[in-house]
Amino acid sequence: MKNTQIKAVVLAAGKGTRMKSVRAKVLHELFFAPMLHHVIRAIAPLNLLEIVVVTGHQAEVVEKSLADFEVSFARQERQRGTADAVSAAEAGLADFRGTILILCGDTPLVRTETLRAMLEAHRAAEAVLTVMTTRMDDPANYGRIVTDQQGDLLRIVEEKDASVAEKGINEVNAGIYCVDSAFLFGGLRGIGSNNRQGEFYLTDLVEIARAEGLAVNRHVCEESLEVLGINSRVELAEAHAILQKRRNHQLMTAGVTIIGPDSVDIALEVEIGADCEVGRNVLISGRTVIGRGCRIGPNTVIRDCRIGDGAVIGALCCLENREVGMAAVLEDATIISGEG
């Protein structure tokens, strides 16, 4: 059943110049999918009324990549900051009354459970605005969270506008917000671009809400890596490793033996039964289904295959679109593509 009180807005319009690429940042892939897809997959189990993706740079390509997802789109014609990006979604959300969850398309590590906890905290606080924050040993490049002596959120200061003292704050803005729709778009119209970037910052909503005497809440995400924004190829690789580790931990907990898990990639859509053993340097992807008690040898690649219970796949095999029967044995270095 859809949660009719909540909609989401995902910001996916930016170029991502620090990626040093002509490709839109949110389309850079990690762990078998563009980073934007991981964000949408984290939101989907919340069963929200609607997910609106704001596109801009390479809009047509980004929108085409989401053809298999239940989302709608809004266009930011000129990239003038996060507040401007959210404003681009106003036409489709103007009649909605409820909570709007806002997050960025370059945070592929965020978990469904974390978003759900934030929404629950927002509702419990009866706030018009809740900001997700986290603490980092090195907060460089993130907006700093400025609070009063009681710990109430006063404002968010972007890195380039922060004073020396403010740059010393290690609590940062995670870029995820819950906002009451009745406040959001009126608040956005009060945001200016008087800052070093000359952009319209969504973070200015904090001061606007406080000036109106409205309740502002902050929700701390204890695991800072979960809200890591991807801005470079280095961070892309780091995020891939985290998703890989999460997936392998899930499989091992379910009864799969993985030898050298740091070297094994098994896509989320792959089904693999208990008591299977997977060797080092294995890649399993696509709509692969592996039965119980199978052995997959090292340095093997499997894609879009069905493998029966008890089958043994030797080392250095490469299988694609292949059906392997129960208890079958494939010798080392078997290479098969197509039905068989």
HUMO-V321891 format. One record per residue. RES is the residue in three letters. SS is DSSP state (2 for helix, 1 for strand, 0 for the rest). PHI is phi in whole degrees, -180 to 180 (* if undefined). Layout:
RES SS PHI
RES SS PHI
//
This chain:
MET 0 *
LYS 0 -72
ASN 1 -84
THR 1 -75
GLN 1 -96
ILE 1 -136
LYS 1 -125
ALA 1 -120
VAL 1 -123
VAL 1 -110
LEU 1 -88
ALA 1 -140
ALA 0 -102
GLY 0 -76
LYS 0 -82
GLY 0 72
THR 2 -61
ARG 2 -71
MET 2 -77
LYS 0 54
SER 0 -148
VAL 0 -82
ARG 0 -80
ALA 0 -55
LYS 2 -55
VAL 2 -69
LEU 2 -96
HIS 0 -67
GLU 1 -96
LEU 1 -148
PHE 0 45
PHE 0 75
ALA 1 -157
PRO 1 -58
MET 2 -57
LEU 2 -61
HIS 2 -63
HIS 2 -63
VAL 2 -65
ILE 2 -62
ARG 2 -66
ALA 2 -72
ILE 2 -78
ALA 2 -51
PRO 0 -65
LEU 0 -74
ASN 0 55
LEU 1 -74
LEU 1 -63
GLU 1 -160
ILE 1 -117
VAL 1 -104
VAL 1 -104
VAL 1 -91
THR 1 -113
GLY 0 -159
HIS 0 -64
GLN 0 51
ALA 2 -55
GLU 2 -62
VAL 2 -68
VAL 2 -63
GLU 2 -64
LYS 2 -64
SER 2 -66
LEU 0 -102
ALA 0 -59
ASP 0 -92
PHE 0 -109
GLU 0 -87
VAL 0 -138
SER 1 -120
PHE 1 -129
ALA 1 -135
ARG 1 -108
GLN 0 -100
GLU 0 -69
ARG 0 -128
GLN 0 -82
ARG 0 -121
GLY 0 112
THR 2 -68
ALA 2 -66
ASP 2 -65
ALA 2 -64
VAL 2 -67
SER 2 -60
ALA 0 -63
ALA 0 -91
GLU 2 -61
ALA 2 -56
GLY 2 -82
LEU 2 -116
ALA 0 -58
ASP 0 -93
PHE 0 -82
ARG 0 -123
GLY 0 162
THR 1 -100
ILE 1 -113
LEU 1 -90
ILE 1 -116
LEU 1 -151
CYS 1 -97
GLY 0 -80
ASP 0 -111
THR 0 -119
PRO 0 -72
LEU 0 -94
VAL 0 -65
ARG 0 -102
THR 2 -56
GLU 2 -62
THR 2 -69
LEU 2 -66
ARG 2 -64
ALA 2 -64
MET 2 -67
LEU 2 -62
GLU 2 -67
ALA 2 -66
HIS 2 -63
ARG 2 -65
ALA 2 -64
ALA 2 -80
GLU 0 53
ALA 0 -92
VAL 0 -85
LEU 1 -147
THR 1 -124
VAL 1 -111
MET 1 -82
THR 1 -125
THR 1 -152
ARG 1 -114
MET 0 -130
ASP 0 -65
ASP 0 -121
PRO 0 -85
ALA 0 -54
ASN 0 78
TYR 0 -109
GLY 0 -68
ARG 1 -91
ILE 1 -93
VAL 1 -103
THR 1 -123
ASP 0 -90
GLN 0 -66
GLN 0 -87
GLY 0 87
ASP 0 -78
LEU 1 -71
LEU 1 -98
ARG 1 -167
ILE 1 -119
VAL 1 -110
GLU 0 -68
GLU 2 -50
LYS 2 -73
ASP 2 -105
ALA 0 -81
SER 0 -77
VAL 2 -60
ALA 2 -64
GLU 2 -67
LYS 2 -66
GLY 0 -80
ILE 0 -74
ASN 0 -101
GLU 1 -91
VAL 1 -126
ASN 1 -77
ALA 1 -86
GLY 1 79
ILE 1 -124
TYR 1 -137
CYS 1 -116
VAL 1 -134
ASP 1 -68
SER 2 -63
ALA 2 -66
PHE 2 -93
LEU 2 -56
PHE 2 -74
GLY 2 -64
GLY 2 -63
LEU 2 -62
ARG 0 -70
GLY 0 -92
ILE 0 -90
GLY 0 -106
SER 0 -121
ASN 0 -83
ASN 0 -151
ARG 0 -67
GLN 0 -86
GLY 0 65
GLU 0 -116
PHE 0 -96
TYR 0 -87
LEU 2 -63
THR 2 -62
ASP 2 -65
LEU 2 -59
VAL 2 -60
GLU 2 -69
ILE 2 -66
ALA 2 -64
ARG 2 -65
ALA 2 -63
GLU 0 -90
GLY 0 74
LEU 0 -96
ALA 0 -76
VAL 1 -120
ASN 1 -122
ARG 1 -126
HIS 1 -122
VAL 1 -89
CYS 0 -92
GLU 0 -70
GLU 0 -99
SER 2 -64
LEU 2 -62
GLU 2 -65
VAL 2 -110
LEU 0 -61
GLY 0 -88
ILE 0 -87
ASN 0 -128
SER 0 -152
ARG 2 -66
VAL 2 -63
GLU 2 -66
LEU 2 -62
ALA 2 -66
GLU 2 -64
ALA 2 -67
HIS 2 -57
ALA 2 -61
ILE 2 -68
LEU 2 -65
GLN 2 -60
LYS 2 -65
ARG 2 -59
ARG 2 -65
ASN 2 -68
HIS 2 -62
GLN 2 -60
LEU 2 -69
MET 2 -65
THR 2 -63
ALA 0 -85
GLY 0 107
VAL 0 -101
THR 1 -88
ILE 1 -123
ILE 0 -90
GLY 0 68
PRO 2 -58
ASP 2 -66
SER 2 -106
VAL 0 -113
ASP 1 -118
ILE 1 -127
ALA 0 -62
LEU 0 -62
GLU 0 -82
VAL 0 -71
GLU 1 -105
ILE 1 -140
GLY 0 -81
ALA 0 -65
ASP 0 66
CYS 0 -81
GLU 1 -125
VAL 1 -117
GLY 0 -79
ARG 0 -69
ASN 0 56
VAL 0 -107
LEU 1 -126
ILE 1 -126
SER 1 -144
GLY 0 69
ARG 0 -93
THR 0 -78
VAL 1 -125
ILE 1 -118
GLY 0 -73
ARG 0 -82
GLY 0 66
CYS 0 -89
ARG 1 -122
ILE 1 -112
GLY 0 -71
PRO 0 -68
ASN 0 58
THR 0 -115
VAL 1 -122
ILE 1 -131
ARG 1 -141
ASP 0 53
CYS 0 -119
ARG 1 -120
ILE 1 -124
GLY 0 -75
ASP 0 -54
GLY 0 75
ALA 0 -72
VAL 1 -121
ILE 1 -108
GLY 0 -70
ALA 0 -72
LEU 0 62
CYS 0 -89
CYS 1 -136
LEU 1 -123
GLU 1 -142
ASN 0 51
ARG 0 -120
GLU 1 -110
VAL 1 -115
GLY 0 -73
MET 0 -60
ALA 0 61
ALA 0 -68
VAL 1 -127
LEU 1 -105
GLU 0 -69
ASP 0 -55
ALA 0 64
THR 0 -75
ILE 1 -126
ILE 1 -139
SER 1 -129
GLY 0 110
GLU 0 -72
GLY 0 -164
//
